[in-house]
């Protein structure tokens, strides 16, 4: 199966009701909000979706709901990460039956594999499924870094089609872009890096802040794809205070607080995530007000 991934995809939050169960109706509304904003693809059950706290059945149900709600309008890339290769393979094979268009798999966390271990981990996942696979490198959260040489090796595997690069190092991102096979998609995993990474040859962003502003983040990505750098630069700096406010505390705490302020979801987390500190919430609210996001945004 081939898959073209360009532009902006949203790393969807998982809405919970006040009893902390998955709020399916809020999830459906959120998907429709994204579609109306013109988003290019959706990524449920990633880090932003609080997947470490989800039960197995909840995980699969969330992906089913998103696929049903999208109804083929945009690709759905399901998160299937973990630090047990065998368990990730089992999960990938279950998700494949739900008819998603691709998989996003984060580097194994905590057990800190070597570069050869990372290579063999992702190779085994790719060989277990017919779906296109996107790597996810976020060493600040996993404790392991998929180095450019390893990404280059993995880019030779036919159904490993790209990487969500969130190393926080523009030097590493440049090395990845110069090392991978032609046609391998390099996507930013940091909202703030969308402009610089795409200017260097990246093809898009898997975004957190697009939960709140799908239209603006999609426009930014498409301006970059169209080579309209002056216009994109202006939009980048216009959105930057909101992007920064969304990372005042650990993701997805600020983005869920923001969506609750917009009236789109209940502000409910599962432990160990807890609500924002009041002083950080005030900064987030100020950044949202500057973007005109505190008007009623409820989606019917």
C-alpha positions as MATLAB code, in Angstrom:
seq = 'XXXXXXXXXXXXXXXXXXXXXXXXXXXXXXXXXXXXXXXXXXXXXXXXXXXXXXXXXXXXXXXXXXXXXXXXXXXXXXXXXXXXXXXXXXXXXXXXXXXXXXXXXXXXXXXXXXXXXXXXXXXXXXXXXXXXXXXXXXXXXXXXXXXXXXXXXXXXXXXXXXXXXXXXXXXXXXXXXXXXXXXXXXXXXXXXXXXXXXXXXXXXXXXXXXXXXXXXXXXXXXXXXXXXXXXXXXXXXXXXXXXXXXXXXXXXXXXXXXXXXXXXXXXXXXXXXXXXXXXXXXXXXXXXXXXXXXXXXXXX';
ca = [
       0.000    0.000    0.000;
       1.395    3.405   -0.984;
       0.734    6.530    1.042;
       1.495   10.191    0.333;
       1.897   12.090    3.604;
       2.360   15.813    3.162;
       1.097   18.927    4.892;
      -0.338   18.897    8.401;
      -1.626   15.974   10.420;
      -3.076   16.304   13.906;
      -1.859   14.178   16.792;
      -5.330   13.856   18.284;
      -6.018   14.158   21.988;
      -8.198   11.518   23.623;
     -11.203   13.224   25.214;
     -12.338   11.778   28.535;
     -15.623   12.315   30.308;
     -15.817   13.355   33.942;
     -15.747    9.686   34.956;
     -12.452    9.386   32.957;
     -13.942    6.998   30.381;
     -13.320    7.802   26.715;
     -15.800   10.441   25.541;
     -16.701    9.016   22.137;
     -19.074   11.825   21.167;
     -16.444   14.458   21.962;
     -13.953   12.472   19.871;
     -16.369   12.449   16.942;
     -16.915   16.197   17.258;
     -13.179   16.775   17.414;
     -12.640   14.785   14.212;
     -15.314   16.829   12.446;
     -13.684   20.043   13.706;
     -10.422   18.844   12.172;
     -12.032   17.962    8.852;
     -13.719   21.345    8.649;
     -10.348   22.955    9.271;
      -8.957   21.224    6.178;
      -6.484   18.948    7.947;
      -4.469   16.632    5.672;
      -4.422   13.527    7.893;
      -5.165   12.429   11.453;
      -3.025   10.555   13.976;
      -5.013    8.996   16.839;
      -3.420    7.120   19.727;
      -0.044    8.807   19.771;
       1.626   10.401   22.781;
      -0.846   13.298   22.634;
      -3.642   10.735   22.968;
      -2.399    9.609   26.424;
      -1.923    6.081   25.102;
       0.065    4.809   28.112;
      -3.146    5.147   30.125;
      -5.461    3.460   27.611;
      -6.734   -0.078   27.931;
      -6.241   -2.289   24.874;
      -9.941   -2.279   23.973;
     -10.131    1.506   24.371;
      -7.152    1.926   22.070;
      -8.781   -0.099   19.289;
     -12.177    1.559   19.795;
     -10.661    5.046   19.460;
      -9.062    4.124   16.150;
     -12.328    2.574   14.909;
     -14.271    5.722   15.814;
     -11.787    7.983   14.028;
     -11.805    5.786   10.911;
     -15.622    5.735   10.897;
     -15.901    9.482   11.399;
     -13.285   10.323    8.761;
     -15.133    8.093    6.259;
     -12.220    8.087    3.823;
     -11.908   11.885    3.580;
      -8.293   11.943    4.853;
      -5.761    9.269    5.786;
      -5.721    7.915    9.345;
      -2.275    7.048   10.716;
      -2.589    5.035   13.928;
      -0.002    5.191   16.691;
       1.325    1.715   17.558;
       4.388    2.336   19.695;
       5.846    0.401   22.589;
       9.008   -1.038   24.082;
       8.181   -4.700   23.401;
       8.650   -5.494   19.735;
       6.374   -8.518   19.914;
       3.537   -6.566   21.498;
       3.862   -3.770   18.942;
       3.695   -6.349   16.133;
       0.529   -7.861   17.625;
      -1.004   -4.394   17.921;
      -0.028   -3.408   14.384;
      -1.689   -6.532   13.016;
      -4.894   -5.797   14.930;
      -4.932   -2.176   13.786;
      -4.389   -3.252   10.173;
      -7.824   -4.913   10.273;
      -9.455   -1.557   11.116;
      -8.492   -0.231    7.671;
      -6.198    2.610    8.676;
      -3.887    3.937    5.984;
      -0.644    3.773    7.942;
       1.122    3.364   11.273;
       3.245    5.673   13.413;
       5.629    3.897   15.770;
       7.656    5.617   18.465;
      11.146    4.480   19.411;
      11.090    2.018   22.331;
      11.159    3.894   25.603;
      12.919    3.129   28.890;
      14.875    0.058   27.742;
      17.144    2.279   25.562;
      18.101   -0.111   22.742;
      21.294    0.314   20.742;
      21.131    1.590   17.160;
      21.169   -2.023   15.950;
      18.343   -2.803   18.366;
      16.327    0.129   17.007;
      16.946   -1.022   13.457;
      15.867   -4.600   14.179;
      12.814   -3.396   16.157;
      11.433   -1.279   13.321;
      12.439   -3.797   10.654;
      10.472   -6.512   12.456;
       7.393   -4.275   12.747;
       7.579   -3.299    9.075;
       7.884   -6.924    7.999;
       4.836   -7.880   10.060;
       2.366   -5.616    8.261;
       1.394   -4.512    4.777;
       0.771   -0.983    6.038;
       3.173    1.928    5.492;
       5.137    2.700    8.651;
       6.333    6.097    9.883;
       9.086    6.159   12.508;
       8.762    8.528   15.470;
      11.915    9.887   17.056;
      11.392   11.837   20.289;
      14.409   11.186   22.527;
      13.283   13.673   25.157;
      10.429   11.324   25.985;
      11.835    7.899   25.107;
      15.457    8.071   26.237;
      16.628    6.696   22.884;
      17.583    8.600   19.733;
      17.169    7.129   16.246;
      20.390    8.454   14.750;
      20.519    9.643   11.125;
      22.571    6.644    9.961;
      19.948    4.304   11.423;
      17.131    6.270    9.797;
      19.008    5.974    6.497;
      19.214    2.177    6.878;
      15.538    1.963    7.763;
      14.545    4.173    4.817;
      15.671    1.351    2.509;
      12.900   -0.933    3.825;
      10.054   -0.574    1.311;
       7.137    0.088    3.652;
       9.029    2.359    6.058;
       8.040    5.577    4.322;
       8.980    8.401    6.669;
       9.865    9.750   10.080;
       8.299   12.136   12.553;
      11.469   13.881   13.724;
      11.277   15.472   17.174;
      14.886   15.312   18.311;
      14.889   19.070   18.870;
      18.150   19.283   16.901;
      18.055   21.079   13.559;
      21.504   19.618   12.855;
      20.182   16.083   13.261;
      17.186   16.921   11.089;
      19.470   18.186    8.337;
      21.557   15.005    8.581;
      18.405   12.883    8.300;
      17.193   14.830    5.255;
      20.536   14.375    3.523;
      20.900   10.682    4.405;
      17.554    9.054    3.588;
      16.379    7.423    0.390;
      14.658    9.648   -2.219;
      10.920    9.955   -1.528;
      11.283    9.247    2.193;
       8.993   11.659    4.067;
      10.538   13.734    6.854;
       7.896   15.355    9.066;
       8.423   17.701   11.976;
       7.369   16.386   15.354;
       7.674   19.840   16.945;
       5.229   22.592   15.988;
       7.898   25.257   16.408;
      10.176   23.461   13.909;
       7.590   23.332   11.113;
       8.986   26.318    9.214;
      12.722   25.546    9.480;
      12.400   21.816    8.834;
      10.157   22.299    5.808;
      12.486   25.005    4.497;
      15.229   22.356    4.521;
      13.132   19.794    2.647;
      10.694   18.338    5.155;
       7.206   17.707    3.826;
       4.995   18.512    6.801;
       4.177   18.374   10.481;
       2.419   16.001   12.857;
       1.080   18.726   15.078;
      -0.209   19.173   18.616;
      -1.428   22.748   18.293;
      -3.506   21.847   15.217;
      -5.954   20.270   17.661;
      -6.889   23.913   18.339;
      -6.071   25.569   14.993;
      -6.210   22.949   12.232;
      -6.813   25.543    9.535;
      -3.865   27.763   10.420;
      -1.367   24.940   10.850;
      -2.486   23.332    7.591;
      -2.137   26.681    5.842;
       1.386   27.100    7.226;
       2.411   23.668    5.952;
       0.920   24.286    2.510;
       2.541   27.706    2.183;
       5.850   25.972    2.794;
       5.078   23.212    0.291;
       4.201   25.902   -2.268;
       7.444   27.797   -1.631;
       5.656   30.886   -0.314;
       8.254   31.444    2.386;
       7.621   35.118    3.147;
       3.930   34.512    3.783;
       4.719   31.347    5.739;
       7.313   33.142    7.868;
       4.771   35.783    8.836;
       2.249   33.113    9.838;
       4.922   31.148   11.708;
       5.721   34.108   13.946;
       2.034   34.943   14.362;
       1.351   31.443   15.703;
       4.573   31.057   17.698;
       3.268   32.411   21.056;
       0.397   29.907   20.964;
       2.762   27.101   19.999;
       5.063   27.968   22.897;
       2.155   28.175   25.339;
       1.093   24.652   24.328;
       4.363   23.331   25.715;
       4.576   25.238   28.990;
       3.901   21.878   30.646;
       4.063   18.292   29.482;
       1.989   17.503   26.407;
      -0.991   16.896   26.299;
      -1.864   18.892   29.416;
      -1.881   22.369   27.809;
      -3.605   21.307   24.588;
      -6.413   19.611   26.515;
      -6.756   22.702   28.704;
      -6.967   24.826   25.554;
      -9.585   22.595   23.919;
     -11.637   22.728   27.119;
     -11.423   26.540   27.113;
     -12.742   26.429   23.544;
     -15.678   24.283   24.654;
     -14.645   21.296   22.550;
     -13.884   18.756   25.301;
     -14.020   18.320   29.064;
     -10.711   19.056   30.755;
     -10.130   15.572   32.115;
      -6.812   13.728   32.316;
      -5.786   10.322   33.546;
      -3.056   10.135   36.125;
      -0.172   10.762   36.102;
      -1.269   13.778   34.018;
      -2.762   16.573   36.146;
      -4.166   20.059   35.360;
      -1.884   22.996   34.579;
      -0.472   25.283   37.226;
      -2.574   28.474   37.463;
       0.259   30.728   36.318;
       0.839   28.625   33.195;
      -2.876   28.401   32.492;
      -3.034   32.213   32.536;
      -0.223   32.384   29.949;
      -2.000   29.830   27.754;
      -5.274   31.722   28.014;
      -3.543   34.958   27.009;
      -1.996   33.312   23.944;
      -5.352   31.824   22.975;
      -7.130   35.156   23.369;
      -4.602   36.751   21.035;
      -5.583   34.164   18.392;
      -9.304   34.706   18.944;
      -9.785   31.183   20.265;
     -11.807   31.943   23.391;
     -15.056   32.519   21.555;
     -17.490   29.620   21.570;
     -16.112   26.910   19.270;
     -18.440   24.027   20.037;
     -18.949   21.655   17.163;
     -22.379   20.199   16.549;
];
